[in-house]
Amino acid sequence: MSYIEFKDVVKEYKMGEVSIKALNHTNFTIEKGELTVIVGPSGAGKTTALNILGGMDTVTSGKVLIDGKDISTYKGKALTKYRREDVGFVFQFYNLVQNLTALENVELATEICKDSLSPKEILKKVGLKDRMKNFPAQLSGGEQQRVAIARAIAKNPKLLLCDEPTGALDYNTGKQILQLLQDTARKENMTVVIITHNSSLTPMADKVIRFKNGEAYDITTNPNPTPIQEIEW
């Protein structure tokens, strides 16, 4: 059994008499510790799939298994517990609390979950040893994204979900952030899923899933992922 299994998942939104299928009988699997890149154009269903994996949205039908547990059946407290303890989120925009320091932003996340990691140690790992006492406004975009990644990793999640994590960054800073995510998957044995519209990033992944019209295609496994510093896009 794979660590993540999307089984015949449908997500339908209704607007009056009109129904839109964001996910249309979608199937894919991801193994534990894999770095997976999900690519596809806008409106293909990528973010909907990510939101369902993260417990931020529910399925219309189908099953979503994480480590053998069907999270598509979770509701209320069970869903909150899953989001709090099992999942880390990294978004395109950093969503930091502006009146808290980098360290305090990471500490805030660790206070709501068990088995968390040391905020100071994680900030050191992401290269912010000397920036812990700085507020977000005193940090560059890349540094703020590093804080956001540290905040997610410090929860010690089983699954790290990243939605266009380099979308607001310049080319060189984006490479640094992707390198950090690639290293996290390798060194921490953490399952990392990155959503992007940029297909040039697929060589860095252990697995590539392409979305089109709410369906998953070309699920490919890459036995020799390319170091992000060797990729041009």
C-alpha positions in Angstrom: 0.0 0.0 0.0 1.3 3.5 -0.9 1.6 6.2 1.7 -0.8 8.4 -0.2 -3.6 7.0 -2.3 -6.1 9.1 -4.2 -8.9 6.7 -5.3 -11.5 7.8 -7.8 -11.8 11.2 -6.2 -14.5 13.6 -7.4 -14.8 17.2 -6.2 -17.9 18.9 -7.5 -18.9 22.5 -6.9 -22.4 23.7 -7.5 -23.3 27.2 -8.5 -27.1 27.4 -8.8 -28.0 24.8 -11.4 -24.4 24.6 -12.8 -22.1 21.9 -11.6 -18.3 22.1 -12.0 -16.0 19.1 -11.5 -12.7 20.4 -10.2 -11.6 16.8 -9.8 -13.0 14.1 -12.1 -12.4 10.5 -10.9 -8.8 11.4 -10.1 -6.3 8.6 -9.1 -2.7 8.8 -8.1 -0.3 7.4 -5.4 2.7 8.8 -3.6 5.3 6.8 -1.6 6.6 7.8 1.9 9.6 10.1 1.7 9.0 11.0 -2.0 9.3 14.6 -3.3 6.4 14.8 -5.7 5.8 17.7 -8.2 2.2 18.2 -9.4 2.1 20.2 -12.6 -0.6 21.5 -14.8 -2.3 24.7 -16.1 -4.5 27.0 -14.0 -7.9 25.4 -13.3 -6.6 21.8 -13.8 -7.4 20.8 -10.2 -3.9 20.9 -8.7 -4.8 23.2 -5.8 -8.1 21.4 -5.1 -6.2 18.1 -4.8 -3.7 19.8 -2.4 -6.5 21.2 -0.3 -8.1 17.8 0.0 -4.7 16.2 1.0 -4.3 18.9 3.6 -7.8 18.5 5.1 -8.8 22.0 4.0 -11.5 20.7 1.6 -13.6 17.5 1.4 -14.3 15.1 -1.5 -17.7 14.7 -3.2 -17.0 11.0 -3.6 -14.0 8.7 -3.6 -11.3 8.0 -1.0 -8.1 9.6 0.1 -5.9 7.3 2.1 -2.9 8.7 4.1 -0.8 6.1 5.8 -3.7 3.6 5.5 -6.2 6.0 7.1 -9.2 7.3 5.0 -9.1 11.0 5.8 -12.0 11.6 3.4 -14.2 10.3 6.2 -12.8 12.8 8.8 -15.0 15.5 10.1 -14.9 18.1 12.9 -12.3 17.4 15.6 -10.7 14.5 13.6 -10.1 16.8 10.7 -8.7 19.5 12.9 -6.3 17.1 14.6 -5.1 15.8 11.3 -4.3 19.3 10.0 -2.7 20.3 13.3 -0.5 17.2 13.8 0.1 15.5 10.4 0.4 18.3 7.8 2.7 21.3 7.2 1.7 24.0 4.7 3.8 26.3 2.6 2.0 28.8 0.4 3.1 31.3 -2.3 2.5 34.1 0.1 4.2 33.7 3.4 1.3 34.3 5.8 3.6 35.4 8.7 2.4 37.3 11.7 3.9 40.7 11.2 4.3 41.7 14.9 6.1 38.5 15.8 9.8 37.7 15.2 10.9 34.9 12.9 11.4 32.7 16.0 8.1 33.6 17.5 6.3 32.8 14.2 7.8 29.3 14.3 7.1 28.8 18.0 3.5 29.8 17.4 3.0 26.8 15.1 4.7 24.3 17.5 2.4 25.3 20.4 -0.6 23.6 18.8 0.9 20.2 18.0 2.6 17.4 19.8 6.0 16.0 19.0 7.2 19.3 17.5 10.8 20.0 16.8 13.0 22.8 18.2 12.1 26.1 16.5 15.7 27.4 17.0 17.2 24.3 15.5 14.9 24.3 12.5 15.6 28.0 11.8 19.3 27.2 11.9 18.8 24.4 9.4 17.0 26.8 6.9 19.9 29.2 7.2 18.3 31.8 9.5 20.6 31.4 12.6 21.3 35.2 12.7 17.8 36.4 11.7 15.7 34.8 14.5 14.9 38.0 16.2 14.0 39.9 13.1 10.4 40.8 12.2 9.0 39.8 8.8 9.3 43.4 7.5 13.1 43.2 8.2 13.5 40.1 6.1 13.8 39.6 2.3 11.2 37.6 0.4 13.4 34.5 0.4 14.0 34.8 4.1 10.3 35.1 4.8 9.7 32.0 2.8 12.4 30.2 4.8 10.6 31.2 8.0 7.3 29.8 6.5 9.1 26.5 5.6 10.7 26.4 9.1 7.3 26.9 10.6 5.8 24.0 8.6 8.8 21.7 9.3 8.9 22.5 13.1 5.5 20.9 13.4 7.3 17.6 12.5 4.5 16.8 10.0 4.3 13.5 8.1 3.3 15.5 5.0 4.6 18.8 3.7 2.3 20.5 1.1 3.7 23.4 -0.9 1.5 25.5 -3.2 3.6 27.5 -5.7 6.3 28.1 -3.0 8.5 30.1 -5.3 5.8 32.1 -7.1 6.6 35.3 -5.4 10.4 35.0 -5.5 13.1 35.9 -8.0 14.9 33.1 -9.9 17.9 32.7 -7.7 16.0 32.9 -4.4 13.4 30.4 -5.8 16.2 28.0 -6.5 17.4 28.3 -2.9 13.9 27.5 -1.6 13.5 24.5 -3.9 16.9 23.2 -2.8 15.7 23.5 0.8 12.6 21.5 0.0 14.6 18.9 -1.9 17.0 18.6 1.0 14.1 18.3 3.5 12.6 15.4 1.7 16.0 13.6 1.6 17.4 14.3 5.1 14.1 14.3 7.1 12.5 11.4 5.1 9.5 13.7 4.9 6.9 13.3 2.1 6.8 16.6 0.2 4.3 17.6 -2.4 4.9 20.7 -4.5 2.3 22.3 -6.8 3.6 24.4 -9.7 2.6 25.5 -13.2 6.3 25.3 -14.2 7.0 22.0 -15.8 10.8 22.8 -15.9 10.9 21.9 -12.3 9.9 18.2 -12.8 13.5 16.8 -13.0 14.0 17.6 -9.3 11.1 15.3 -8.3 11.0 11.6 -7.3 7.6 11.5 -8.9 5.7 13.8 -11.3 1.9 13.9 -11.6 0.4 16.0 -14.4 -3.1 17.4 -14.0 -5.5 18.3 -16.8 -9.2 18.9 -16.6 -9.4 17.6 -13.1 -7.7 14.3 -13.9 -4.2 13.0 -13.1 -2.0 11.8 -16.0 1.6 10.6 -16.7 2.4 9.5 -13.2 6.1 9.0 -13.6 8.8 7.9 -11.1 12.3 9.4 -11.5 15.0 7.2 -10.0 17.7 9.9 -10.3 16.2 13.3 -9.5 18.3 16.3 -10.7 19.8 18.6 -8.0 17.9 21.8 -8.3 21.0 23.9 -8.9 21.5 22.1 -12.2 18.0 22.9 -13.5 17.4 26.0 -15.7 13.9 27.4 -16.2 
